[in-house]
Amino acid sequence: MTTTTTYIAFLRAVNVGGRTVKMERLRALFGELGLGDVRSYIQSGNVFFTLDGAAAGPADRAALTRRIEEHLAEALGYPVPVMLRTVEEVEAVLAAEPFAGIEATPDVRLVVNFLSEPLPADFPVPYTSPKGDYEVIGADAGTAFVVVHLQDGRWKTPANLFGRSYRGSATARFLHTTAKIVAAAGKS
């Protein structure tokens, strides 16, 4: 019996900062890699695909991630960090209710940050920024949970959100968008 795994590729730096990629083109790039049932959700770089007989081991996922990143960089002309998760992994993040008891309001945003590697051991969690504009309220090996407090109606997260010693990549999605992404990915 062949197993099929559905992955969600959370892409960083797609359709921001003048780097525009139509989703049709992005889906085609994933299709060129031989990935199955390639679909996308909204314009912010969320791509779903299936892989038959996909091994779940970290080495296999790391190799697949590198393959996707290399292909995107070659085709688009700039690096696109990719955070791969299975539908089940994202469902588990949501089921854990990482923002329990915290309400999203017009001035508060609940943000799931998908990480390429765990936060540094010396990064304190929970952590509140000196200006009080964001709080890292929790994290696991692949995800950090951030409460953003808008300042004058704006959200400006610093490039070193997780400290200068963090060498990985991260891409953020609002909690409610993450729920919509995983629901869309789970549909055939």
VMD Tcl script that builds the backbone (N, CA, C; Angstrom):
set m [mol new atoms 564]
animate dup $m
set s [atomselect $m all]
$s set {name element resname resid chain x y z} {
  {N N MET 1 A 0.844 -1.186 0.000}
  {CA C MET 1 A 0.000 0.000 0.000}
  {C C MET 1 A 0.887 1.247 0.000}
  {N N THR 2 A 0.636 2.154 -0.910}
  {CA C THR 2 A 1.397 3.387 -1.012}
  {C C THR 2 A 0.756 4.458 -0.149}
  {N N THR 3 A 1.583 5.125 0.631}
  {CA C THR 3 A 1.065 6.228 1.431}
  {C C THR 3 A 1.263 7.533 0.670}
  {N N THR 4 A 0.334 8.422 0.867}
  {CA C THR 4 A 0.425 9.747 0.270}
  {C C THR 4 A 0.421 10.767 1.397}
  {N N THR 5 A 1.372 11.667 1.361}
  {CA C THR 5 A 1.471 12.712 2.369}
  {C C THR 5 A 1.149 14.042 1.714}
  {N N THR 6 A 0.287 14.815 2.380}
  {CA C THR 6 A -0.006 16.166 1.904}
  {C C THR 6 A 0.826 17.138 2.725}
  {N N TYR 7 A 1.614 17.935 2.009}
  {CA C TYR 7 A 2.459 18.945 2.639}
  {C C TYR 7 A 1.905 20.340 2.385}
  {N N ILE 8 A 2.191 21.221 3.317}
  {CA C ILE 8 A 1.956 22.650 3.130}
  {C C ILE 8 A 3.338 23.292 3.121}
  {N N ALA 9 A 3.640 24.004 2.049}
  {CA C ALA 9 A 4.885 24.760 1.972}
  {C C ALA 9 A 4.546 26.208 2.301}
  {N N PHE 10 A 5.021 26.667 3.444}
  {CA C PHE 10 A 4.862 28.060 3.838}
  {C C PHE 10 A 6.098 28.786 3.313}
  {N N LEU 11 A 5.897 29.680 2.363}
  {CA C LEU 11 A 7.003 30.369 1.720}
  {C C LEU 11 A 7.197 31.746 2.330}
  {N N ARG 12 A 8.454 32.116 2.510}
  {CA C ARG 12 A 8.776 33.439 3.038}
  {C C ARG 12 A 9.174 34.349 1.878}
  {N N ALA 13 A 8.805 35.600 1.966}
  {CA C ALA 13 A 9.223 36.628 1.007}
  {C C ALA 13 A 8.623 36.443 -0.377}
  {N N VAL 14 A 7.390 35.948 -0.426}
  {CA C VAL 14 A 6.680 35.857 -1.698}
  {C C VAL 14 A 5.585 36.914 -1.680}
  {N N ASN 15 A 5.554 37.720 -2.726}
  {CA C ASN 15 A 4.576 38.800 -2.890}
  {C C ASN 15 A 4.653 39.856 -1.790}
  {N N VAL 16 A 5.900 40.146 -1.402}
  {CA C VAL 16 A 6.199 41.269 -0.512}
  {C C VAL 16 A 7.457 41.945 -1.044}
  {N N GLY 17 A 7.609 43.186 -0.733}
  {CA C GLY 17 A 8.831 43.895 -1.097}
  {C C GLY 17 A 9.150 43.921 -2.580}
  {N N GLY 18 A 8.113 43.979 -3.412}
  {CA C GLY 18 A 8.339 44.054 -4.849}
  {C C GLY 18 A 8.619 42.730 -5.527}
  {N N ARG 19 A 8.596 41.661 -4.793}
  {CA C ARG 19 A 8.814 40.323 -5.359}
  {C C ARG 19 A 7.457 39.671 -5.599}
  {N N THR 20 A 6.926 39.878 -6.784}
  {CA C THR 20 A 5.593 39.397 -7.106}
  {C C THR 20 A 5.663 38.132 -7.938}
  {N N VAL 21 A 4.952 37.120 -7.479}
  {CA C VAL 21 A 4.854 35.860 -8.198}
  {C C VAL 21 A 3.384 35.472 -8.244}
  {N N LYS 22 A 2.841 35.327 -9.417}
  {CA C LYS 22 A 1.462 34.876 -9.534}
  {C C LYS 22 A 1.381 33.425 -9.049}
  {N N MET 23 A 0.278 33.097 -8.416}
  {CA C MET 23 A 0.129 31.752 -7.864}
  {C C MET 23 A 0.153 30.687 -8.959}
  {N N GLU 24 A -0.343 31.006 -10.130}
  {CA C GLU 24 A -0.288 30.056 -11.243}
  {C C GLU 24 A 1.162 29.675 -11.541}
  {N N ARG 25 A 2.039 30.655 -11.573}
  {CA C ARG 25 A 3.470 30.416 -11.820}
  {C C ARG 25 A 4.078 29.603 -10.678}
  {N N LEU 26 A 3.729 29.945 -9.455}
  {CA C LEU 26 A 4.252 29.229 -8.301}
  {C C LEU 26 A 3.822 27.763 -8.326}
  {N N ARG 27 A 2.561 27.520 -8.638}
  {CA C ARG 27 A 2.075 26.136 -8.738}
  {C C ARG 27 A 2.820 25.384 -9.841}
  {N N ALA 28 A 3.064 26.056 -10.959}
  {CA C ALA 28 A 3.791 25.422 -12.059}
  {C C ALA 28 A 5.208 25.041 -11.621}
  {N N LEU 29 A 5.853 25.906 -10.854}
  {CA C LEU 29 A 7.213 25.610 -10.383}
  {C C LEU 29 A 7.227 24.374 -9.485}
  {N N PHE 30 A 6.236 24.243 -8.631}
  {CA C PHE 30 A 6.148 23.057 -7.780}
  {C C PHE 30 A 5.849 21.823 -8.632}
  {N N GLY 31 A 4.996 21.986 -9.640}
  {CA C GLY 31 A 4.682 20.880 -10.539}
  {C C GLY 31 A 5.904 20.396 -11.300}
  {N N GLU 32 A 6.807 21.311 -11.653}
  {CA C GLU 32 A 8.033 20.939 -12.359}
  {C C GLU 32 A 8.909 20.003 -11.537}
  {N N LEU 33 A 8.710 20.001 -10.238}
  {CA C LEU 33 A 9.472 19.115 -9.355}
  {C C LEU 33 A 8.843 17.729 -9.238}
  {N N GLY 34 A 7.736 17.509 -9.947}
  {CA C GLY 34 A 7.073 16.215 -9.902}
  {C C GLY 34 A 6.182 16.023 -8.693}
  {N N LEU 35 A 5.837 17.109 -8.014}
  {CA C LEU 35 A 4.964 17.024 -6.847}
  {C C LEU 35 A 3.522 16.954 -7.336}
  {N N GLY 36 A 2.689 16.210 -6.628}
  {CA C GLY 36 A 1.327 15.971 -7.071}
  {C C GLY 36 A 0.313 16.918 -6.483}
  {N N ASP 37 A -0.837 17.030 -7.147}
  {CA C ASP 37 A -1.997 17.781 -6.670}
  {C C ASP 37 A -1.590 19.147 -6.103}
  {N N VAL 38 A -0.808 19.907 -6.851}
  {CA C VAL 38 A -0.299 21.198 -6.388}
  {C C VAL 38 A -1.418 22.229 -6.421}
  {N N ARG 39 A -1.618 22.869 -5.274}
  {CA C ARG 39 A -2.618 23.919 -5.137}
  {C C ARG 39 A -2.018 25.043 -4.304}
  {N N SER 40 A -2.693 26.181 -4.294}
  {CA C SER 40 A -2.210 27.296 -3.478}
  {C C SER 40 A -3.386 27.954 -2.783}
  {N N TYR 41 A -3.047 28.757 -1.776}
  {CA C TYR 41 A -4.067 29.479 -1.029}
  {C C TYR 41 A -3.601 30.917 -0.850}
  {N N ILE 42 A -4.387 31.845 -1.250}
  {CA C ILE 42 A -4.151 33.287 -1.271}
  {C C ILE 42 A -2.758 33.612 -1.816}
  {N N GLN 43 A -2.469 34.876 -1.929}
  {CA C GLN 43 A -1.261 35.335 -2.619}
  {C C GLN 43 A -0.022 35.423 -1.733}
  {N N SER 44 A -0.068 34.901 -0.520}
  {CA C SER 44 A 1.059 35.102 0.387}
  {C C SER 44 A 2.020 33.924 0.457}
  {N N GLY 45 A 1.959 33.018 -0.506}
  {CA C GLY 45 A 2.948 31.951 -0.539}
  {C C GLY 45 A 2.610 30.745 0.313}
  {N N ASN 46 A 1.463 30.157 0.077}
  {CA C ASN 46 A 1.041 28.926 0.746}
  {C C ASN 46 A 0.728 27.922 -0.350}
  {N N VAL 47 A 1.538 26.884 -0.450}
  {CA C VAL 47 A 1.382 25.900 -1.522}
  {C C VAL 47 A 1.187 24.531 -0.896}
  {N N PHE 48 A 0.196 23.799 -1.400}
  {CA C PHE 48 A -0.062 22.436 -0.933}
  {C C PHE 48 A 0.329 21.484 -2.045}
  {N N PHE 49 A 0.809 20.316 -1.664}
  {CA C PHE 49 A 1.110 19.286 -2.656}
  {C C PHE 49 A 1.132 17.932 -1.977}
  {N N THR 50 A 1.031 16.915 -2.801}
  {CA C THR 50 A 1.113 15.553 -2.281}
  {C C THR 50 A 2.370 14.884 -2.811}
  {N N LEU 51 A 2.806 13.911 -2.041}
  {CA C LEU 51 A 3.977 13.140 -2.409}
  {C C LEU 51 A 3.673 11.689 -2.060}
  {N N ASP 52 A 3.688 10.818 -3.043}
  {CA C ASP 52 A 3.424 9.397 -2.802}
  {C C ASP 52 A 4.647 8.730 -2.210}
  {N N GLY 53 A 4.405 7.888 -1.211}
  {CA C GLY 53 A 5.486 7.142 -0.590}
  {C C GLY 53 A 6.465 8.026 0.144}
  {N N ALA 54 A 6.021 9.219 0.531}
  {CA C ALA 54 A 6.925 10.166 1.182}
  {C C ALA 54 A 7.367 9.655 2.545}
  {N N ALA 55 A 8.659 9.602 2.716}
  {CA C ALA 55 A 9.209 9.247 4.024}
  {C C ALA 55 A 9.071 10.456 4.933}
  {N N ALA 56 A 8.822 10.188 6.179}
  {CA C ALA 56 A 8.577 11.281 7.116}
  {C C ALA 56 A 9.826 11.687 7.881}
  {N N GLY 57 A 10.940 11.066 7.603}
  {CA C GLY 57 A 12.155 11.346 8.351}
  {C C GLY 57 A 12.680 12.747 8.124}
  {N N PRO 58 A 13.380 13.283 9.125}
  {CA C PRO 58 A 13.923 14.636 9.017}
  {C C PRO 58 A 14.881 14.811 7.832}
  {N N ALA 59 A 15.681 13.805 7.524}
  {CA C ALA 59 A 16.626 13.920 6.404}
  {C C ALA 59 A 15.867 14.030 5.084}
  {N N ASP 60 A 14.793 13.248 4.932}
  {CA C ASP 60 A 13.984 13.309 3.712}
  {C C ASP 60 A 13.326 14.673 3.562}
  {N N ARG 61 A 12.790 15.189 4.644}
  {CA C ARG 61 A 12.128 16.491 4.588}
  {C C ARG 61 A 13.155 17.590 4.318}
  {N N ALA 62 A 14.306 17.495 4.929}
  {CA C ALA 62 A 15.353 18.501 4.691}
  {C C ALA 62 A 15.786 18.480 3.226}
  {N N ALA 63 A 15.920 17.290 2.660}
  {CA C ALA 63 A 16.313 17.177 1.250}
  {C C ALA 63 A 15.229 17.741 0.339}
  {N N LEU 64 A 13.975 17.449 0.648}
  {CA C LEU 64 A 12.860 17.976 -0.144}
  {C C LEU 64 A 12.806 19.499 -0.035}
  {N N THR 65 A 12.995 20.016 1.161}
  {CA C THR 65 A 12.996 21.471 1.365}
  {C C THR 65 A 14.099 22.122 0.533}
  {N N ARG 66 A 15.308 21.567 0.598}
  {CA C ARG 66 A 16.424 22.116 -0.194}
  {C C ARG 66 A 16.119 22.073 -1.680}
  {N N ARG 67 A 15.547 20.968 -2.135}
  {CA C ARG 67 A 15.202 20.822 -3.557}
  {C C ARG 67 A 14.223 21.910 -3.998}
  {N N ILE 68 A 13.203 22.161 -3.199}
  {CA C ILE 68 A 12.216 23.196 -3.516}
  {C C ILE 68 A 12.879 24.573 -3.491}
  {N N GLU 69 A 13.648 24.849 -2.437}
  {CA C GLU 69 A 14.291 26.155 -2.322}
  {C C GLU 69 A 15.244 26.421 -3.487}
  {N N GLU 70 A 16.021 25.425 -3.862}
  {CA C GLU 70 A 16.963 25.592 -4.982}
  {C C GLU 70 A 16.221 25.853 -6.286}
  {N N HIS 71 A 15.134 25.118 -6.513}
  {CA C HIS 71 A 14.358 25.290 -7.742}
  {C C HIS 71 A 13.719 26.684 -7.791}
  {N N LEU 72 A 13.153 27.125 -6.674}
  {CA C LEU 72 A 12.533 28.451 -6.636}
  {C C LEU 72 A 13.575 29.553 -6.830}
  {N N ALA 73 A 14.727 29.417 -6.194}
  {CA C ALA 73 A 15.782 30.434 -6.331}
  {C C ALA 73 A 16.271 30.520 -7.772}
  {N N GLU 74 A 16.437 29.369 -8.404}
  {CA C GLU 74 A 16.892 29.354 -9.795}
  {C C GLU 74 A 15.842 29.992 -10.714}
  {N N ALA 75 A 14.585 29.651 -10.510}
  {CA C ALA 75 A 13.520 30.133 -11.385}
  {C C ALA 75 A 13.158 31.598 -11.138}
  {N N LEU 76 A 13.205 32.024 -9.871}
  {CA C LEU 76 A 12.748 33.373 -9.531}
  {C C LEU 76 A 13.889 34.387 -9.416}
  {N N GLY 77 A 15.098 33.890 -9.228}
  {CA C GLY 77 A 16.243 34.790 -9.136}
  {C C GLY 77 A 16.518 35.338 -7.752}
  {N N TYR 78 A 15.879 34.819 -6.738}
  {CA C TYR 78 A 16.143 35.232 -5.362}
  {C C TYR 78 A 15.762 34.071 -4.438}
  {N N PRO 79 A 16.362 34.042 -3.244}
  {CA C PRO 79 A 16.050 32.944 -2.318}
  {C C PRO 79 A 14.634 33.047 -1.760}
  {N N VAL 80 A 13.996 31.897 -1.639}
  {CA C VAL 80 A 12.669 31.801 -1.034}
  {C C VAL 80 A 12.733 30.711 0.035}
  {N N PRO 81 A 12.917 31.095 1.298}
  {CA C PRO 81 A 12.915 30.089 2.353}
  {C C PRO 81 A 11.571 29.360 2.408}
  {N N VAL 82 A 11.649 28.049 2.613}
  {CA C VAL 82 A 10.465 27.187 2.619}
  {C C VAL 82 A 10.392 26.466 3.960}
  {N N MET 83 A 9.239 26.540 4.616}
  {CA C MET 83 A 8.977 25.783 5.827}
  {C C MET 83 A 7.911 24.748 5.487}
  {N N LEU 84 A 8.310 23.478 5.428}
  {CA C LEU 84 A 7.384 22.395 5.072}
  {C C LEU 84 A 6.754 21.800 6.315}
  {N N ARG 85 A 5.444 21.624 6.259}
  {CA C ARG 85 A 4.709 20.963 7.332}
  {C C ARG 85 A 3.673 20.055 6.693}
  {N N THR 86 A 3.349 18.962 7.374}
  {CA C THR 86 A 2.232 18.142 6.914}
  {C C THR 86 A 0.946 18.784 7.424}
  {N N VAL 87 A -0.150 18.424 6.788}
  {CA C VAL 87 A -1.452 18.915 7.249}
  {C C VAL 87 A -1.651 18.524 8.711}
  {N N GLU 88 A -1.292 17.305 9.046}
  {CA C GLU 88 A -1.477 16.819 10.421}
  {C C GLU 88 A -0.659 17.625 11.428}
  {N N GLU 89 A 0.534 18.023 11.050}
  {CA C GLU 89 A 1.364 18.832 11.956}
  {C C GLU 89 A 0.731 20.195 12.224}
  {N N VAL 90 A 0.192 20.822 11.203}
  {CA C VAL 90 A -0.438 22.127 11.391}
  {C C VAL 90 A -1.740 21.969 12.175}
  {N N GLU 91 A -2.480 20.911 11.908}
  {CA C GLU 91 A -3.689 20.650 12.695}
  {C C GLU 91 A -3.354 20.488 14.176}
  {N N ALA 92 A -2.247 19.814 14.473}
  {CA C ALA 92 A -1.833 19.618 15.865}
  {C C ALA 92 A -1.466 20.949 16.522}
  {N N VAL 93 A -0.824 21.836 15.779}
  {CA C VAL 93 A -0.498 23.167 16.310}
  {C C VAL 93 A -1.787 23.889 16.692}
  {N N LEU 94 A -2.762 23.867 15.802}
  {CA C LEU 94 A -4.029 24.552 16.069}
  {C C LEU 94 A -4.793 23.889 17.217}
  {N N ALA 95 A -4.771 22.551 17.273}
  {CA C ALA 95 A -5.487 21.830 18.325}
  {C C ALA 95 A -4.903 22.118 19.705}
  {N N ALA 96 A -3.625 22.459 19.760}
  {CA C ALA 96 A -2.976 22.766 21.041}
  {C C ALA 96 A -3.413 24.118 21.603}
  {N N GLU 97 A -4.145 24.891 20.810}
  {CA C GLU 97 A -4.656 26.198 21.215}
  {C C GLU 97 A -3.569 27.064 21.861}
  {N N PRO 98 A -2.523 27.389 21.089}
  {CA C PRO 98 A -1.401 28.142 21.664}
  {C C PRO 98 A -1.755 29.549 22.139}
  {N N PHE 99 A -2.874 30.077 21.689}
  {CA C PHE 99 A -3.290 31.425 22.090}
  {C C PHE 99 A -4.514 31.394 23.008}
  {N N ALA 100 A -4.729 30.282 23.689}
  {CA C ALA 100 A -5.894 30.145 24.571}
  {C C ALA 100 A -5.932 31.305 25.567}
  {N N GLY 101 A -7.093 31.932 25.661}
  {CA C GLY 101 A -7.285 33.021 26.603}
  {C C GLY 101 A -6.854 34.385 26.085}
  {N N ILE 102 A -6.312 34.442 24.872}
  {CA C ILE 102 A -5.895 35.723 24.290}
  {C C ILE 102 A -6.822 36.021 23.122}
  {N N GLU 103 A -7.379 37.199 23.124}
  {CA C GLU 103 A -8.343 37.562 22.090}
  {C C GLU 103 A -7.713 38.478 21.041}
  {N N ALA 104 A -7.975 38.159 19.788}
  {CA C ALA 104 A -7.585 39.065 18.708}
  {C C ALA 104 A -8.546 40.244 18.733}
  {N N THR 105 A -8.011 41.437 18.622}
  {CA C THR 105 A -8.814 42.661 18.627}
  {C C THR 105 A -8.303 43.549 17.492}
  {N N PRO 106 A -8.915 44.705 17.287}
  {CA C PRO 106 A -8.381 45.599 16.253}
  {C C PRO 106 A -6.919 46.009 16.492}
  {N N ASP 107 A -6.453 45.922 17.749}
  {CA C ASP 107 A -5.074 46.303 18.064}
  {C C ASP 107 A -4.170 45.120 18.428}
  {N N VAL 108 A -4.722 43.922 18.402}
  {CA C VAL 108 A -3.941 42.734 18.775}
  {C C VAL 108 A -4.077 41.683 17.687}
  {N N ARG 109 A -2.946 41.174 17.240}
  {CA C ARG 109 A -2.913 40.115 16.224}
  {C C ARG 109 A -2.257 38.870 16.819}
  {N N LEU 110 A -2.810 37.717 16.496}
  {CA C LEU 110 A -2.265 36.437 16.929}
  {C C LEU 110 A -1.561 35.821 15.729}
  {N N VAL 111 A -0.261 35.583 15.861}
  {CA C VAL 111 A 0.566 35.217 14.722}
  {C C VAL 111 A 1.314 33.909 14.978}
  {N N VAL 112 A 1.187 32.982 14.030}
  {CA C VAL 112 A 1.928 31.729 14.055}
  {C C VAL 112 A 3.143 31.920 13.151}
  {N N ASN 113 A 4.323 31.705 13.708}
  {CA C ASN 113 A 5.565 31.810 12.946}
  {C C ASN 113 A 6.097 30.402 12.706}
  {N N PHE 114 A 6.189 30.010 11.442}
  {CA C PHE 114 A 6.742 28.711 11.097}
  {C C PHE 114 A 8.248 28.883 10.958}
  {N N LEU 115 A 9.006 28.044 11.664}
  {CA C LEU 115 A 10.452 28.178 11.770}
  {C C LEU 115 A 11.173 27.098 10.973}
  {N N SER 116 A 12.330 27.461 10.417}
  {CA C SER 116 A 13.153 26.465 9.724}
  {C C SER 116 A 13.989 25.661 10.707}
  {N N GLU 117 A 14.215 26.226 11.877}
  {CA C GLU 117 A 14.933 25.523 12.941}
  {C C GLU 117 A 14.458 26.076 14.273}
  {N N PRO 118 A 14.668 25.326 15.351}
  {CA C PRO 118 A 14.179 25.795 16.658}
  {C C PRO 118 A 14.827 27.114 17.069}
  {N N LEU 119 A 14.156 27.801 17.977}
  {CA C LEU 119 A 14.716 29.023 18.528}
  {C C LEU 119 A 16.005 28.696 19.288}
  {N N PRO 120 A 16.920 29.653 19.389}
  {CA C PRO 120 A 18.148 29.417 20.148}
  {C C PRO 120 A 17.830 29.057 21.601}
  {N N ALA 121 A 18.662 28.237 22.186}
  {CA C ALA 121 A 18.451 27.811 23.568}
  {C C ALA 121 A 18.442 28.989 24.533}
  {N N ASP 122 A 19.151 30.068 24.187}
  {CA C ASP 122 A 19.218 31.220 25.080}
  {C C ASP 122 A 18.088 32.236 24.869}
  {N N PHE 123 A 17.165 31.934 23.948}
  {CA C PHE 123 A 16.051 32.858 23.734}
  {C C PHE 123 A 14.993 32.613 24.807}
  {N N PRO 124 A 14.678 33.635 25.612}
  {CA C PRO 124 A 13.724 33.435 26.703}
  {C C PRO 124 A 12.277 33.401 26.201}
  {N N VAL 125 A 11.561 32.376 26.577}
  {CA C VAL 125 A 10.137 32.279 26.250}
  {C C VAL 125 A 9.405 32.055 27.563}
  {N N PRO 126 A 8.472 32.905 27.920}
  {CA C PRO 126 A 7.921 34.006 27.137}
  {C C PRO 126 A 8.883 35.194 27.093}
  {N N TYR 127 A 8.660 36.009 26.058}
  {CA C TYR 127 A 9.499 37.185 25.852}
  {C C TYR 127 A 8.620 38.341 25.385}
  {N N THR 128 A 8.821 39.510 25.968}
  {CA C THR 128 A 8.128 40.719 25.531}
  {C C THR 128 A 9.170 41.711 25.047}
  {N N SER 129 A 8.952 42.270 23.875}
  {CA C SER 129 A 9.898 43.231 23.301}
  {C C SER 129 A 9.996 44.466 24.193}
  {N N PRO 130 A 11.133 45.158 24.124}
  {CA C PRO 130 A 11.304 46.353 24.959}
  {C C PRO 130 A 10.199 47.401 24.761}
  {N N LYS 131 A 9.684 47.534 23.551}
  {CA C LYS 131 A 8.625 48.504 23.275}
  {C C LYS 131 A 7.238 47.957 23.600}
  {N N GLY 132 A 7.155 46.668 23.928}
  {CA C GLY 132 A 5.866 46.062 24.229}
  {C C GLY 132 A 5.000 45.819 23.019}
  {N N ASP 133 A 5.596 45.871 21.819}
  {CA C ASP 133 A 4.797 45.709 20.605}
  {C C ASP 133 A 4.603 44.262 20.204}
  {N N TYR 134 A 5.394 43.365 20.728}
  {CA C TYR 134 A 5.129 41.953 20.472}
  {C C TYR 134 A 5.595 41.106 21.653}
  {N N GLU 135 A 4.932 39.957 21.787}
  {CA C GLU 135 A 5.256 38.992 22.831}
  {C C GLU 135 A 5.384 37.620 22.189}
  {N N VAL 136 A 6.470 36.942 22.433}
  {CA C VAL 136 A 6.608 35.542 22.042}
  {C C VAL 136 A 6.113 34.759 23.252}
  {N N ILE 137 A 4.925 34.168 23.125}
  {CA C ILE 137 A 4.294 33.544 24.292}
  {C C ILE 137 A 4.586 32.055 24.406}
  {N N GLY 138 A 5.103 31.464 23.331}
  {CA C GLY 138 A 5.426 30.049 23.367}
  {C C GLY 138 A 6.100 29.619 22.082}
  {N N ALA 139 A 6.692 28.438 22.128}
  {CA C ALA 139 A 7.356 27.915 20.941}
  {C C ALA 139 A 7.547 26.419 21.095}
  {N N ASP 140 A 7.642 25.755 19.951}
  {CA C ASP 140 A 8.079 24.362 19.924}
  {C C ASP 140 A 9.196 24.295 18.889}
  {N N ALA 141 A 9.621 23.131 18.502}
  {CA C ALA 141 A 10.775 23.005 17.607}
  {C C ALA 141 A 10.565 23.688 16.257}
  {N N GLY 142 A 9.315 23.759 15.780}
  {CA C GLY 142 A 9.089 24.299 14.447}
  {C C GLY 142 A 8.184 25.507 14.369}
  {N N THR 143 A 7.751 26.008 15.531}
  {CA C THR 143 A 6.752 27.070 15.525}
  {C C THR 143 A 6.958 27.996 16.717}
  {N N ALA 144 A 6.735 29.276 16.498}
  {CA C ALA 144 A 6.729 30.247 17.603}
  {C C ALA 144 A 5.405 30.997 17.543}
  {N N PHE 145 A 4.866 31.304 18.696}
  {CA C PHE 145 A 3.560 31.931 18.800}
  {C C PHE 145 A 3.739 33.352 19.324}
  {N N VAL 146 A 3.313 34.313 18.519}
  {CA C VAL 146 A 3.589 35.710 18.803}
  {C C VAL 146 A 2.286 36.508 18.865}
  {N N VAL 147 A 2.170 37.308 19.910}
  {CA C VAL 147 A 1.064 38.249 20.041}
  {C C VAL 147 A 1.625 39.613 19.661}
  {N N VAL 148 A 1.033 40.215 18.639}
  {CA C VAL 148 A 1.485 41.514 18.151}
  {C C VAL 148 A 0.509 42.580 18.645}
  {N N HIS 149 A 1.061 43.617 19.255}
  {CA C HIS 149 A 0.276 44.764 19.701}
  {C C HIS 149 A 0.575 45.897 18.728}
  {N N LEU 150 A -0.411 46.264 17.939}
  {CA C LEU 150 A -0.206 47.321 16.947}
  {C C LEU 150 A 0.134 48.639 17.639}
  {N N GLN 151 A 1.080 49.349 17.081}
  {CA C GLN 151 A 1.480 50.653 17.580}
  {C C GLN 151 A 1.025 51.688 16.553}
  {N N ASP 152 A 0.127 52.577 16.948}
  {CA C ASP 152 A -0.445 53.562 16.021}
  {C C ASP 152 A -1.049 52.877 14.801}
  {N N GLY 153 A -1.696 51.734 15.037}
  {CA C GLY 153 A -2.352 51.000 13.958}
  {C C GLY 153 A -1.408 50.244 13.045}
  {N N ARG 154 A -0.123 50.146 13.409}
  {CA C ARG 154 A 0.865 49.500 12.541}
  {C C ARG 154 A 1.562 48.357 13.239}
  {N N TRP 155 A 2.006 47.449 12.406}
  {CA C TRP 155 A 2.748 46.285 12.878}
  {C C TRP 155 A 4.112 46.328 12.217}
  {N N LYS 156 A 5.128 46.518 13.016}
  {CA C LYS 156 A 6.478 46.528 12.478}
  {C C LYS 156 A 7.320 45.580 13.316}
  {N N THR 157 A 7.450 44.353 12.836}
  {CA C THR 157 A 8.229 43.358 13.536}
  {C C THR 157 A 9.678 43.462 13.075}
  {N N PRO 158 A 10.604 43.525 14.009}
  {CA C PRO 158 A 12.009 43.656 13.622}
  {C C PRO 158 A 12.531 42.396 12.922}
  {N N ALA 159 A 13.569 42.578 12.131}
  {CA C ALA 159 A 14.165 41.456 11.404}
  {C C ALA 159 A 14.710 40.397 12.359}
  {N N ASN 160 A 15.164 40.821 13.513}
  {CA C ASN 160 A 15.710 39.860 14.479}
  {C C ASN 160 A 14.717 39.591 15.610}
  {N N LEU 161 A 13.496 39.301 15.234}
  {CA C LEU 161 A 12.420 39.021 16.186}
  {C C LEU 161 A 12.839 38.006 17.241}
  {N N PHE 162 A 13.607 36.993 16.842}
  {CA C PHE 162 A 13.994 35.922 17.759}
  {C C PHE 162 A 15.436 36.051 18.240}
  {N N GLY 163 A 15.973 37.249 18.166}
  {CA C GLY 163 A 17.322 37.498 18.658}
  {C C GLY 163 A 18.364 37.350 17.568}
  {N N ARG 164 A 19.481 37.987 17.785}
  {CA C ARG 164 A 20.553 37.988 16.785}
  {C C ARG 164 A 21.187 36.613 16.584}
  {N N SER 165 A 21.057 35.749 17.564}
  {CA C SER 165 A 21.685 34.422 17.433}
  {C C SER 165 A 20.830 33.443 16.618}
  {N N TYR 166 A 19.588 33.825 16.291}
  {CA C TYR 166 A 18.752 32.926 15.484}
  {C C TYR 166 A 19.199 32.984 14.031}
  {N N ARG 167 A 19.629 31.860 13.503}
  {CA C ARG 167 A 20.160 31.784 12.145}
  {C C ARG 167 A 19.170 31.187 11.148}
  {N N GLY 168 A 18.035 30.758 11.640}
  {CA C GLY 168 A 17.054 30.143 10.764}
  {C C GLY 168 A 16.177 31.169 10.070}
  {N N SER 169 A 15.208 30.661 9.343}
  {CA C SER 169 A 14.215 31.487 8.678}
  {C C SER 169 A 12.867 31.275 9.356}
  {N N ALA 170 A 12.017 32.271 9.230}
  {CA C ALA 170 A 10.663 32.174 9.768}
  {C C ALA 170 A 9.717 32.889 8.820}
  {N N THR 171 A 8.498 32.396 8.781}
  {CA C THR 171 A 7.458 33.086 8.030}
  {C C THR 171 A 6.201 33.089 8.881}
  {N N ALA 172 A 5.512 34.215 8.888}
  {CA C ALA 172 A 4.383 34.421 9.788}
  {C C ALA 172 A 3.054 34.322 9.061}
  {N N ARG 173 A 2.075 33.749 9.752}
  {CA C ARG 173 A 0.695 33.722 9.287}
  {C C ARG 173 A -0.190 34.039 10.480}
  {N N PHE 174 A -1.235 34.827 10.247}
  {CA C PHE 174 A -2.201 35.057 11.314}
  {C C PHE 174 A -2.821 33.719 11.703}
  {N N LEU 175 A -3.228 33.594 12.957}
  {CA C LEU 175 A -3.835 32.360 13.448}
  {C C LEU 175 A -5.058 31.990 12.614}
  {N N HIS 176 A -5.947 32.947 12.359}
  {CA C HIS 176 A -7.164 32.628 11.606}
  {C C HIS 176 A -6.820 32.229 10.167}
  {N N THR 177 A -5.771 32.810 9.596}
  {CA C THR 177 A -5.356 32.428 8.235}
  {C C THR 177 A -4.766 31.019 8.244}
  {N N THR 178 A -4.017 30.699 9.279}
  {CA C THR 178 A -3.437 29.355 9.396}
  {C C THR 178 A -4.543 28.310 9.417}
  {N N ALA 179 A -5.625 28.581 10.131}
  {CA C ALA 179 A -6.759 27.647 10.173}
  {C C ALA 179 A -7.374 27.497 8.784}
  {N N LYS 180 A -7.485 28.585 8.036}
  {CA C LYS 180 A -8.039 28.520 6.682}
  {C C LYS 180 A -7.089 27.770 5.742}
  {N N ILE 181 A -5.804 27.949 5.910}
  {CA C ILE 181 A -4.817 27.261 5.078}
  {C C ILE 181 A -4.912 25.756 5.279}
  {N N VAL 182 A -4.931 25.330 6.517}
  {CA C VAL 182 A -4.959 23.882 6.782}
  {C C VAL 182 A -6.286 23.275 6.314}
  {N N ALA 183 A -7.374 24.013 6.428}
  {CA C ALA 183 A -8.665 23.518 5.938}
  {C C ALA 183 A -8.624 23.369 4.408}
  {N N ALA 184 A -8.066 24.354 3.726}
  {CA C ALA 184 A -7.965 24.286 2.263}
  {C C ALA 184 A -7.030 23.169 1.819}
  {N N ALA 185 A -5.940 22.980 2.546}
  {CA C ALA 185 A -4.982 21.928 2.196}
  {C C ALA 185 A -5.577 20.547 2.361}
  {N N GLY 186 A -6.485 20.398 3.319}
  {CA C GLY 186 A -7.084 19.094 3.576}
  {C C GLY 186 A -8.133 18.686 2.580}
  {N N LYS 187 A -8.583 19.634 1.763}
  {CA C LYS 187 A -9.598 19.310 0.734}
  {C C LYS 187 A -8.914 18.726 -0.488}
  {N N SER 188 A -9.566 17.775 -1.108}
  {CA C SER 188 A -9.000 17.192 -2.336}
  {C C SER 188 A -9.446 17.965 -3.536}
}
mol reanalyze $m
mol bondsrecalc $m
mol representation Tube
mol addrep $m
